[in-house]
Amino acid sequence: MKNPTVAVFGANPAWQKIVYFQKFTPGEVNRATQMEAFASGKGVNFCRALRCAQLGETHLFQFADGDNGKKHQIFLEREGFRHTSIATGFETRVCSTCIDLATGNATELIEPSFPANETSCAAMVSAWMTALPDCQGCAVTGSLPDKTDLSLYGKVIREALMRRLPLLIDAVSGIDAALETSDRFVLKINAGELKKLMRQDETFAALKSAAEKWQNAVLAITDGGKNAMLAADGKFYLYRLPEIKVVNPIGSGDTASAVLLGNLLAGIDAPSAFGRALAAASANCLDPTPGHFDPAAAEKLLPETELFTL
């Protein structure tokens, strides 16, 4: 059976640099021993992870412009990722991950991004609408470029829901109004984002409130290396993650999103799909490239990803 195609709305990409230091000390002069540079951003990481899992093809939608945007698009084309990149008239941001080889700690430096104007947003919505009939699933991931009209989220989400396409959302700001139209979606966010969305201080209480509000949704909540939680079909689950030696945690949430949606599209039940997603996210931490993981490592970590019913 042919793999599905997932439309990925990853509006705010980055030209990513990973810089390695024998020891990284804030406030001091730090000389790197090695550097890598490549296309990144939550949407790109999602595409990479879905390909690693061999669960589908992707069509990425993003804003990209300037010298960094050109480098970004060239890199995507070399990797063989289909993309629609809308110009904004501004330079695409750079994100730098500084890795301390002595401790394994990663420090992320994220440049500001520039807003997409009304014309660029309209072009994005038009391209998204044109592509959806050829897709079997959708993902809306990450932030919009700084100061971009948040109603853009609502427009792309509503287009997906109107077509009854399986939809995963990995975003918080600006999604509330769009989610009033339907509760048939997958929401994969972290614990802090869930508490912000539900205006509650405790994660499980926020999850229960979200499950009451969106009764047909799959709610998958990560918390870094701490326990993850899931609400699906009126039941609640907790996942205890394996202990690993982290190389680079960046992109783990995006990996979880991609593998979760890919498994759901393949007909896997939500608790099993999220377990596989979390094992893949742990495997991503063992690889320096965000969104990239060894499927054999994920399979090895799957039995160590313990599932409990709450």
N, C-alpha and C positions, 0 to 999 in steps of 0.2 A: 504494500500500500504506500502511495506517495506521501512523503512528509508534508505536513501543513505549512502554509506560509503565514507568518505572523507580522502584522503591521506594528512597528515599534515607534511610538512618539517619544523621542529623546531629544527634546528641543534645545537643550543647553550643553553642547559638547565641550570638550577641552583637548588641547594639545598637551599630552601628558608627558612629564619627565619623571623618571625614577632615578634618584641620586643616592649612591651608596657611600657611607662614611665608616671608617674603622670605629670611630666614636663621634657621636653628634652631641655637641654641648651648646644649648641655647645661650645667646649672649656672647659667644666666642667666635673666632674665625674658624670655619670648618672647611677643610679641603677634601673634596670628594675623591674616591679611588676609582669610581666607575659611574657611567650614566647611560640610561636608555631613554629613547623618546618615541612616542607612537600616538595614534589616535585613541581617544578615550572619551569618558563621559558615561552616564548611567545607561543611555540607550545603546552605545557601542558595546559596553560590557555585557549587556543583556544579549546582544547578537552573538558575541563571542561564546558566551556560555551555552546558548541554545545549540550552536554548532558543535561545541565540544561534546555535548550530551547526545548529539545526533538525533534530536527530536523535532527538527523543523528548519525551514528556511526563514529568512527575515527580509523585510523592506523597512529601512530606517528613515525616519523623517526628523530633520534637525535644521537649526539655523547655523550657518557657517559662512564666514567671510574673512577678508584680509589675508595676509601671508600665512598666519596660523591655520585659517580655514582652508586655504588651498593645500597646505601640507596634510591637513587632516583628511581631506577628500581623496588625495592621491594615495594615502596610506590605506584608506578603506577599499579603494579600487584594487590595490595590490593584494589585499586580503580576500578580495572577491565578495565584498558585502555590497548588496544593492542599496542605494540610498537616494533620497531626494533632499537636497541641501538648498535651503532658501537663503538668499543674500539679505543682509541687514544694513550694509554700509559701515559696519564696525568690525573691529578685530575680534576674532575668536579668542577666548581666554586661554591662559596656560595654567595648569595645575602641576605642582611639583611634590612628589613624595620623597621625603628624606628618611632613609633607612639607616639606623644605627646597627651595624653588624655585631657589635659587642653585646647588645641587649635584645636585638630583634624589634625594638620599638620603631614605629613609623610615624613621622610628623607630616601632616598634609598641609601644603600652602596653596590656597585657592585664590586666583586673581578674580577681581570683579568682572562681570560680564555687562554688555551693553544692551539696551532694550531693542526688541523687534517692534517696528512701528505698525500702524494699522494696515498699510499696504502689504508688508511682509507677512503679517498674521493672516490676512485674507488669502494670500497665495498659499500659505501652509494649509489652511482649512480646505481650499479647493483641491490641492494635491492629495490630501488625506481622503477626501470623499471619493475622488476618482479611483484611488487604489483599493479601497475596502471591498468592492465586489469580488476581487480576485484573492482575498485573504480568508483564512479560516479561523483566525484569532487576532486579538489586539493586545498591546501593552502600552500603558501610559506611564512613563518613568521619569522621576527626577523633577528638578525645578525648571521654571522658565527663566530665560535671561533676565537679569535684574531690571525691575521697573516695567516689565512687559505686562500688558493688560491680562489679569488673571482669568478673565472670561474665556480666554483661548482654551483653557483646560475644559471648561464646560462644553464648548463647541465640539471638540474632538471626542470627548467622552459620550456626549449625546448621539453623535453620528454612529458610534460603535454600538451603543445600546439600542438605537432605533433599528439597526440591522440584525439585532439579536446575535451578535458575534460574541463568543467567549472573550471576556475582557479582564485583564489584570491591571490593577492600579497600584503603582508604587510612588505615591505623591500624597500631599496633605493640603497645602495651601490652594484655595480656589476650587476645590472639588465638591464642596458641600451641596451647592445648588444643583449640579449635574446628577448627584446621587439621589435626588428627590424623585427622579423620573423612573427609576428601577432599582431593585436590590439584587439583581442577578449579575454579580460581578465577584471577582477575587480581589481582596484588598490585602496587599503584602507590604506592611510598613514595620518600623521598629517600635519598641515599647514607648520611647519618648514621644514619637509622633502620634501614637494611639492616644496617649494621655492628653496631648494637646488637642487632638481632634475631638475627643469626648469630654474635654474639660474636667478631667478627674485626676487624682493624685496617685492612684494605685492601679497597677497594670491589669490585674484580673477583673477588678470592678469595672474598669474601662472596657475590657473585652466583653463582659456580660452585657453592658449597656449597648455596645455596638451590635451584639448579636440580637438583642431585642429590637433594635431600630431597623436592622437589615437582616430579616429572618432567612432569606434565601441566599445570602452571601456566604462566601468562604473567607474567613478572616484569619490571616497567617501573620503572626507577630514574632519578630526576631529581637534579640537583645545582645548583640555582639556574641561573646563566648558564653554568655549565661543561658539559662533555660529559655526555650522558645515555647510559644503557645499557639493553639489553633482552635477556632470555633467553626463547626460545620455540621449541618443537618441536626441542629439542636443539641449537639454534644461538644464537650470541651476536652482538649488534650494538652499534655505537657511533654516536651522533648528535652532530654538531658543530652548535651553535646559531648563528643569525645574530647579528651585532652590532647592537644597537638602543639608542636613547636611552630609558631607562626613566622612565616617569611614576609608576607605582605597581606594585610587584611582587606585592603581596598578592593572593591568589586564583589565582595562576598554576598552582600545583600542583593546585588543585581544578578549574581549567579543563582541565588535561591529563587528569585522571581522567575527567571527563565526556565529553570528546571521544574519548578512547580507548575507553571502554565503548560510547558511541554508535556509533562506527565498527565495532566488533566485532559489535554487534547487527545492523548493516546488512550484515554478511557480508564486511567488509574484512579482509584478512590482518593478523596482528599487527604485523609490521614497518612496513607502510604506515599502519596505524591509529595507531601510536605516533608516527610522523613527523608525521601530521596533528595529533595531540594537542599535540606540542611546538611546532608552528607557531602553533596557537591560543593556547598558553600565552605565547609571545612577544608575540602580538598583545594579550593581556590586559595585559601590562606597559605598553602604550601608552595604556591607558584608565584613568582614575582609579578606576572602580568595580570592586571585586573580582568576578571571575567574568563580567565583561562584556567583549566584544571585537567588533571589526568583522570579519565573515567575509571581506570583501574583503582586509583587511590580512593575515589568516591565509593566504589563498591566495597572496598576494604573497610571504610569508615561507616558504612551503612549499619552493620550489626552493632556498632558501638554508639549509634544514635538511638538512645533508649526512649521508648514511647510509653506514656502513662495516661490513663483516663482520669479526668478530674471530676 
